[in-house]
Amino acid sequence: MKLRLIALLAVSMGLGGCIQSVQEPVNEAIFKTRDKELMAKGNFAKAVIPEPYRRHIVDYHRKEAAGSIVVDSDARYLYYVLPDRKAIRYGIAVGEEALAFSGIAKIGRMAEWPSWTPTQNIKDRLGPGIPSHMPGGPDNPLGSRALYLYANGKDTLFRIHGTNQPEFIGSAVSSGCIRMTNEDIIDLYNRSKMGAIVVVLAPNEGDSPHNPRVALGQPVPAAN
C-alpha cells in the first residue's frame, strides 16, 4: 500500500507542471424546446467525438480577457476564456473558408437555427444540386447556432457555427468555416455577448498547449 501511495505521489508531482483539463459534461438544461425537437429530427448519425475534442475546462496560457474567444485552427480547438487563467476548450472542424480570415474581430450578429445562403465558390466546388438558399433546421450545414464575425464594421464572412456533420469534429474538411457540434455551439452561444472579441490565429501559427496528434496517438515528427 505504501509503495502504491508513493508511486501515485510521484506521478502527481511529475504532472505538476502539465496543463490540467477536466471534461465538461453537456448541460441539456440550456436547450430550448425547439432545440430538442430539431436535433432529434437530424438525419445525421450520432457521432462519437474523440475525447480530446470533447468540451473541457483547461488551464489557459494566453492573455485574452475573460469573455473572449480564441480560434486555433491548427489544433482544431476553440477557447472561450474564463476568469482566473481558465478556459472552456471545444473541439472544432475547419474548412477552407475558415482559413480565409485571421486576426481580431468582434461578434457582430448571433442567430439561432440560421438559414444558409452558399457562396458561388461553394456552389462551384460542391457541384449541381446545391440550393441557393436553405432555411434553418437540422439538415442545414450551419446547425443550431451561428456567430457572425465583423471587423472594421464589415462582415468578414467568417462564421462559427453548428453542423449537420458532427463526425468531422477534429478534422479539416473541404468547405465551411468553424464548425462545432450543435450542443457545443449552443453552449458557446449562451455564454457569448454581442461585440465580444474573437481572436483567430493564422494557419501554422497556432499555439495551443495541447497537440491533438499526441492526444489521438498519432506520430509526431521529431523536433529539429
N, C-alpha and C positions, 0 to 999 in steps of 0.2 A: 504494500500500500504506500509506504514511504517513497519507494522508487517511482511509483506512478505519479505521486504528487510532485516529486522533483522534476520529472520529465514534463509534466504539464506546466510547471512554473517556468522551465527553460523555454518551452515553446512560446508561452505568453510573453516572456522577456524578449525573445527573438522577434516577435511580431510587433513589439512596442513602437517601432518606427514606421510601421506599414500603414497604408490607408485603411481606415475602418469603414465597413459598409454593412448596413442592415437592410434586408429586403423589406419593402413596404407593401403590405397587402392591399388589394383592390378594395376600396370603400364603396360598396354598392349603394349606400345611403345617399350618395350625391347624384345618382342617376334619376332623372325625371321619368315620369310615366312614359312619355314619348320615346325617351332613350331606350328604355327596356323593351318597348314594343318593336321599335325599328331594328335594334340589334338582334332581337330574336328572329326577325324575318330575313336576316342576311343569308345570301346563298353561298357565302364563302365558308370554308372549313374552319372549325375552331382550332386555330394553330397553337402549338406548344412553343412558347417563346423561350429560347435558350436562357438559362439562369443569369448570365452576365448582362442580358438586355432586359431583364425584368426591372421593375421600379425599385430603387434602393435609396436609402438615406446614406450619404457618404461625407467624409471629410472633404473640405473644399480648399484648394490651394491657391486659387486666384483672388483678385482684389475687387471684383464687381460687388456692388451693393446688393443687399437683400431685396428681392423682388425682380432682379434682373434675370434674363435668360441668356445662356451661352450655348451655342451650337458648335459641336466638334464633329464635323462630318467624317474626318479621317477615322475616328474611333467609333463612329456610329452612336454617339451619345449626345443627349441634350440635358443641360443642367438648369434647374430652377434654384436660384441662390436663396438660401435661408440665412437667418442671423447666426452669429457665433461660429463662423467658418464651417458651415454645413451646407449641403445642397441635396436636392432630390435629383437623382440621375435616372433618366429614362432612356431606353433603347430606341433607336430610330432606324429608318431606312432612308437612303438618299438616292436621288436620280440626277440626271444631267442638269435639270433646271436648278437643283439645289446647289450646284457648283457655279452658277452664273452670278451669284452675289456674295460678297464678303465685306465685312466692315461693321459699322454701328447703325442700327435702325431703331425704330420705335413701333410698337403695336398701334396701327392706325385704324384697324377695323377688326371686329370679332363677330363671328357668325356661328349659329347653331344649325346643324344639318344643312350646310351651304349647298347652293347649286354650283354647277361646273360648266364653264364655257372653255373648251380646249383651244389652245393656240393653234395657229396654222402649222407651226413646227411639229406639234404633237400629232395633228391630223396626218401630215406628210409621213411621219415616222411609223405610225400605227396602221395606216392604210385605210381602205374603204370601210364603211360601217361605223365610223366614229361620229357620234351625234354632234351637232353644232351647239347643243345646249342640253344639260341633264339636270332635272330638279333634284333637290336634296333627298336622300334616302339611303337605305342600307347598301345598295349596289353602286352608289356614287363614289368615285375614286377619292373624293375629299373627306369621306367619312362623316363622323358625328360633329366635329367642330373644326373651325379654321381660324388661325390668327394671320392677319394680313400685315406685312411689314412695309413701313414707309420710311423714306429718308429724304431730307430736304423738302418735305411737304408732298413728295410724289410717291406713288405706288411703285415699289421695287419689283413687283410681280413675284416676289419670294413669299412662300406660304409655309406655315407649319400647320399640318392638318392630320386628320384621321386617315383611315384606309379601309378599303374592302379587300385587301390582300395582306393580312397580318403575318402570313408565313414568311414575308420578306424582311421583317424587322431584323436589323443587324446586317443587312446586305446593301449592295448598290444595285439599283435596277435601272431600266432603260429610260424611264421618264418620271417626271414628278418632282416635287420639292421635298421638304422634310416630312416624312410620314411617321406617325405614331399609331399604336393600337387605339381603337376608339375609346377604350377605357382610360388609357393614359392621357389622351388629348382632352378628355372631359375633365380629368383631374387637373391638368395644367391650365385649362381654360378657366376653371373655377378659382384658381389661385392668381391668375394674371389680371393686370389692370390696363385699361387704355393708356397709351403713352409710355408704357414700361419699356425700358431699354433692352434691346436684343443685340448681343454681340455674336456675329457669325465669323468664325475663324476661317481663314483662307485654306483651300486644299493644300495638303502637305505641310501645314503649319499648326496642326492640332497639337495640343499639349495636355491631353488627358493623362492623369496619373495611372490609369489602367490601360494595358494593352489588350484589346479584345482577342488577338490571336493567341496570347498566352492563356487567357481565360478559357478559350474554347479548345485548348490543347493542340493548337496548330503550330508548326515550326516557325521560328523567328530567325531571320538572318543574323549571323554573328556580327557584333559591333566591330567597326574598323579600328 
